């Protein structure tokens, strides 16, 4: 369905359904685990912008199709061969823009996590008005294992939602991947329901928000400007990590094992030549 009249390219990535003042924006590439390619991110950005422009729409529900909520951002698609300073700036701007989609949206967003969620799909959910999870959902932010730094304002929101200990468990060396029940107990999510009840309960919450006159806000009363500052700070640190030797080599090895030889070659080349181009940063 394309009830927001998205562009044809975006309509291939997400489905939109409008009912009683609520638009459901559903990531619709289950064959790719709803991974956040450039096309997917452009699609839900367009959907959010059109929802914000439509007076009839009061609440956005953001969810996935199939077994996964989202496998997260496509790291291989973010690094290309170009001048190091240009690449660094491109990574900073792309990461900031991704989370600005959630930060700058003027309508309340309810993340309805229907299955496993990874990386940016988790941190962005913490920027929504609330998170409802199906019992089969899990939440993974394996930044340390990937050799990168936290993003999506998670250095601010995770400690506020879960406390310092649980935030460090997820963002640090342990790489804790809580189940829906564990995430509820920790404070990351606010509701957990059986899988088959997820969307009905999500619409019930959205209707309650509309009846209560809820306007856009962030969990734990976080403020937009401080989250924007965190996004900028984290994006710069992430760009530094993306261009670090450990990450480049690790991505090359990972992609080669997946038989994705062309992107693997890009990472291996960047890693091998880093002592030279690193001086240009």
C-alpha positions in Angstrom: 0.0 0.0 0.0 1.1 3.6 -0.7 -1.4 5.7 1.1 1.0 8.6 1.5 1.6 8.8 -2.2 5.3 8.2 -1.9 7.6 8.3 -5.0 7.8 5.0 -6.9 11.3 4.4 -5.6 10.3 4.9 -1.9 7.1 2.8 -2.4 9.3 -0.1 -3.3 11.0 0.1 0.2 8.2 1.0 2.6 4.4 0.5 2.7 2.2 3.2 4.3 -1.3 2.7 5.7 -3.5 5.6 7.1 -6.3 5.0 9.5 -8.0 7.2 12.0 -5.3 9.8 12.1 -2.5 7.3 12.3 -0.1 6.4 9.6 1.8 3.1 9.7 5.2 3.3 7.9 6.3 -0.3 7.4 9.7 -1.2 6.2 8.9 -3.6 3.4 12.1 -5.4 2.3 11.8 -8.6 4.4 14.1 -10.4 1.9 16.8 -8.0 3.0 15.8 -8.1 6.7 14.6 -4.5 6.2 18.2 -3.4 6.2 18.9 0.4 6.1 20.3 0.9 2.6 20.4 4.4 1.2 17.1 3.6 -0.6 15.4 2.4 2.6 16.5 5.4 4.6 15.4 7.8 1.8 12.1 6.1 1.7 11.2 6.3 5.4 12.5 9.9 5.5 10.1 10.8 2.7 7.3 9.0 4.5 8.0 10.9 7.8 8.2 14.2 6.0 4.9 13.7 4.2 3.2 12.5 7.4 4.4 15.7 9.1 2.9 17.8 6.3 -0.5 16.1 6.5 -2.8 17.7 9.0 -5.0 14.6 9.1 -2.1 12.5 10.5 -1.4 12.9 14.2 0.8 9.8 15.0 3.3 7.7 13.1 3.8 4.0 13.8 7.1 2.7 12.5 7.5 -1.0 12.0 8.9 -3.8 9.9 7.6 -6.6 7.7 8.6 -10.2 8.0 10.6 -11.7 10.9 12.9 -8.7 11.4 12.3 -5.2 12.5 15.6 -4.2 10.8 19.1 -5.6 10.4 20.4 -2.0 10.7 22.4 0.2 8.5 24.5 -1.1 5.6 28.0 -0.3 6.6 29.5 -1.3 3.3 27.4 1.2 1.6 28.8 4.1 3.6 32.5 3.9 2.6 33.7 4.7 -0.9 37.1 5.6 -2.4 37.5 9.4 -2.4 39.7 12.1 -0.7 39.9 11.2 3.0 38.6 14.5 4.3 35.7 14.4 1.8 34.9 10.8 2.9 35.1 11.8 6.6 32.7 14.7 6.1 30.4 12.6 4.0 30.1 10.0 6.8 29.5 12.7 9.4 26.8 14.3 7.3 25.1 11.0 6.4 25.0 9.8 10.0 23.7 13.1 11.3 21.0 13.2 8.6 19.8 9.7 9.4 19.0 10.5 13.0 17.8 13.9 12.1 14.9 12.1 10.4 13.7 11.0 13.8 14.8 14.1 15.8 13.2 16.6 13.5 9.9 14.8 12.8 7.2 17.0 14.3 4.7 14.2 14.9 4.9 11.6 17.7 6.5 8.3 16.5 5.8 4.9 18.1 8.4 2.3 17.2 6.6 -1.1 16.9 9.5 -3.6 17.0 8.2 -6.8 15.4 11.4 -8.8 15.6 15.2 -8.5 15.9 16.5 -5.0 15.7 20.2 -4.1 15.2 22.3 -1.1 15.4 20.8 2.2 14.1 17.3 0.7 14.1 17.7 0.3 17.9 19.2 3.7 18.7 16.7 5.5 16.5 13.8 3.7 18.3 15.1 5.3 21.5 14.5 8.7 19.9 10.8 7.9 19.3 7.9 8.8 21.7 7.8 5.2 22.8 8.8 1.6 21.9 6.4 -1.3 21.8 8.0 -4.7 21.2 6.7 -8.1 20.2 7.8 -11.0 22.4 10.1 -12.3 19.7 12.0 -8.9 19.4 15.6 -8.5 20.5 17.8 -5.4 20.6 21.4 -5.5 19.5 23.9 -2.6 19.3 27.3 -4.4 18.6 29.3 -1.3 18.1 32.4 -2.5 20.0 32.4 -5.8 18.1 32.3 -3.9 14.8 35.1 -1.5 15.9 32.9 1.6 15.8 31.5 4.0 18.3 27.9 4.5 19.5 25.5 6.6 17.4 21.9 7.8 17.4 22.3 9.8 20.6 22.7 6.5 22.4 25.4 7.9 24.7 22.7 10.2 26.0 19.4 8.3 25.7 20.6 4.8 26.7 21.8 5.8 30.2 18.7 7.9 30.8 16.4 5.0 29.8 18.3 2.1 31.3 20.8 3.5 33.7 24.6 3.6 33.3 25.1 -0.1 33.9 22.7 -1.5 31.4 23.7 1.2 28.8 27.3 0.1 29.1 26.3 -3.5 28.8 24.7 -2.8 25.4 27.1 -0.3 24.1 30.4 -1.7 25.5 32.4 -4.8 25.4 29.7 -7.2 26.5 27.4 -6.3 23.6 24.4 -7.4 25.6 21.4 -8.2 23.3 18.3 -8.1 25.5 15.1 -9.9 24.7 11.9 -7.9 24.6 11.2 -8.9 28.2 14.7 -7.9 29.3 14.5 -4.6 27.5 11.2 -3.9 29.2 12.7 -4.6 32.6 15.8 -2.5 31.8 13.7 0.5 30.6 14.5 0.5 26.9 11.0 -0.4 25.8 7.7 0.6 27.4 5.3 -2.2 26.3 5.7 -5.9 25.3 2.9 -7.9 23.8 2.5 -11.2 22.0 3.6 -11.1 18.4 0.1 -11.3 16.9 -1.1 -8.4 19.1 1.7 -6.0 18.2 -0.1 -3.8 15.6 -3.5 -3.8 17.4 -1.8 -2.6 20.6 0.3 -0.1 18.7 -2.8 1.4 17.2 -4.5 1.5 20.6 -1.5 3.4 22.1 -1.6 5.8 19.1 -5.3 6.4 19.5 -4.7 7.2 23.2 -2.0 9.7 22.3 -4.4 11.4 19.9 -7.2 11.5 22.4 -4.8 12.9 25.0 -3.5 15.6 22.7 0.0 14.2 22.8 2.5 16.3 20.9 6.1 15.4 19.9 8.5 14.8 22.7 11.3 12.5 23.6 11.5 9.9 26.3 12.8 11.0 29.7 12.2 14.6 28.7 15.3 14.8 26.6 15.5 18.1 24.7 15.9 18.5 21.0 18.9 20.7 21.1 20.9 18.5 23.4 20.1 15.5 21.2 21.2 17.4 18.1 24.4 18.2 19.8 24.9 14.5 20.8 24.1 13.5 17.2 26.8 15.8 15.9 29.4 14.7 18.4 28.7 11.0 17.9 28.7 11.4 14.1 32.2 12.9 14.2 33.5 10.1 16.4 31.8 7.5 14.2 33.5 8.9 11.1 36.9 8.7 12.9 36.1 5.0 13.7 34.9 4.2 10.2 38.3 5.4 8.8 40.3 3.5 11.4 42.4 0.5 10.5 40.6 -2.0 12.8 37.2 -1.3 11.2 38.4 -1.3 7.6 40.2 -4.6 8.0 37.3 -6.1 9.9 34.8 -5.1 7.3 37.0 -6.4 4.5 37.2 -9.8 6.3 33.5 -9.9 7.0 32.5 -9.1 3.4 34.9 -11.5 1.9 33.5 -14.3 4.0 30.1 -13.3 2.7 31.5 -13.6 -0.8 30.8 -9.9 -1.4 34.2 -9.5 -3.1 33.8 -6.2 -4.7 33.0 -4.2 -1.5 35.5 -6.3 0.4 38.2 -5.2 -2.0 37.3 -1.6 -1.3 37.8 -2.0 2.4 41.0 -4.0 2.0 42.4 -1.4 -0.3 41.5 1.4 2.2 43.1 -0.6 5.0 46.3 -1.4 3.1 46.8 2.2 2.0 45.7 3.8 5.3 49.3 4.7 6.4 49.5 6.9 3.3 46.0 8.5 3.0 45.6 8.7 6.8 48.0 11.7 6.7 45.4 13.6 4.7 42.7 13.5 7.4 
